[in-house]
Amino acid sequence: MKSEKIDQKLSPEELAEFREMYEAYQKAVFELGILSVNIDSAKKQLDTLNGEKIDLLNHINVLIEKQTAIGNKLGDKYGYKQVDLETGELK
């Protein structure tokens, strides 16, 4: 049994449908690539910001330690009172 030869050219409707699907696929893949790049960039920025946050928290801890040490030193010398930061007056 010999198969009949099918027309080797798409109809205009088939070509239009195929082209539409192909172009939609290409556009979706391109947009996915852009999105992936943006996600990677955001992750790097988030890592940088988290690093800066850790550095700042460490700096705050150092300042708290210094503040406690100075507070204890001055408290031992003058008693534990409030300090007016403008005048230095103890209350």
C-alpha positions in Angstrom: 0.0 0.0 0.0 1.5 3.2 -1.2 0.8 6.3 0.9 -0.4 9.4 -0.9 2.0 12.3 -1.1 0.7 15.1 1.2 1.1 18.7 0.0 4.5 19.8 1.1 3.5 23.4 1.8 1.5 24.8 4.7 -1.7 26.5 4.0 -1.6 30.3 4.7 -3.8 29.6 7.8 -1.4 26.9 9.1 1.6 29.1 8.4 0.0 32.0 10.3 -0.9 29.7 13.2 2.6 28.2 13.3 4.3 31.6 13.0 2.1 33.0 15.8 3.0 30.1 18.2 6.7 30.3 17.3 6.8 34.1 17.9 4.9 33.8 21.2 7.3 31.1 22.3 10.4 33.1 21.4 9.0 36.2 23.2 8.2 34.1 26.3 11.7 32.6 26.4 13.3 36.1 25.9 11.1 37.5 28.8 12.1 34.6 31.0 15.7 35.4 30.3 15.3 39.0 31.2 13.4 38.0 34.4 16.2 35.6 35.4 18.8 38.3 34.9 16.7 40.7 37.0 16.3 38.1 39.8 20.0 37.4 39.8 20.7 41.1 40.1 18.2 41.5 42.9 19.8 38.6 44.8 23.2 40.2 44.5 21.8 43.5 45.7 20.0 41.7 48.6 23.3 40.0 49.5 25.1 43.4 49.5 22.3 45.0 51.6 22.4 42.1 54.1 26.1 42.5 54.4 25.8 46.2 55.0 23.1 45.4 57.6 25.4 43.0 59.4 28.2 45.5 59.4 25.9 48.2 60.8 24.6 45.9 63.5 28.2 45.0 64.5 29.0 48.7 64.7 25.9 49.3 66.9 27.1 46.5 69.2 30.5 48.1 69.5 28.9 51.5 70.3 26.7 49.9 72.9 29.7 48.3 74.5 31.5 51.7 74.5 28.4 53.5 75.8 28.1 51.0 78.6 31.8 51.4 79.5 31.6 55.2 79.5 28.3 55.1 81.4 29.7 52.9 84.1 32.9 55.0 84.4 30.9 58.2 84.7 28.3 56.6 86.9 31.0 55.5 89.3 32.5 59.0 89.3 29.3 61.1 89.5 26.6 58.7 90.4 24.1 57.3 87.9 22.2 60.4 86.7 20.8 61.7 83.4 23.1 63.8 81.3 22.0 66.9 79.4 23.8 66.3 76.1 23.8 70.1 75.3 25.3 71.3 78.6 26.8 68.3 80.3 24.7 69.0 83.4 23.9 66.0 85.5 20.3 65.7 86.7 
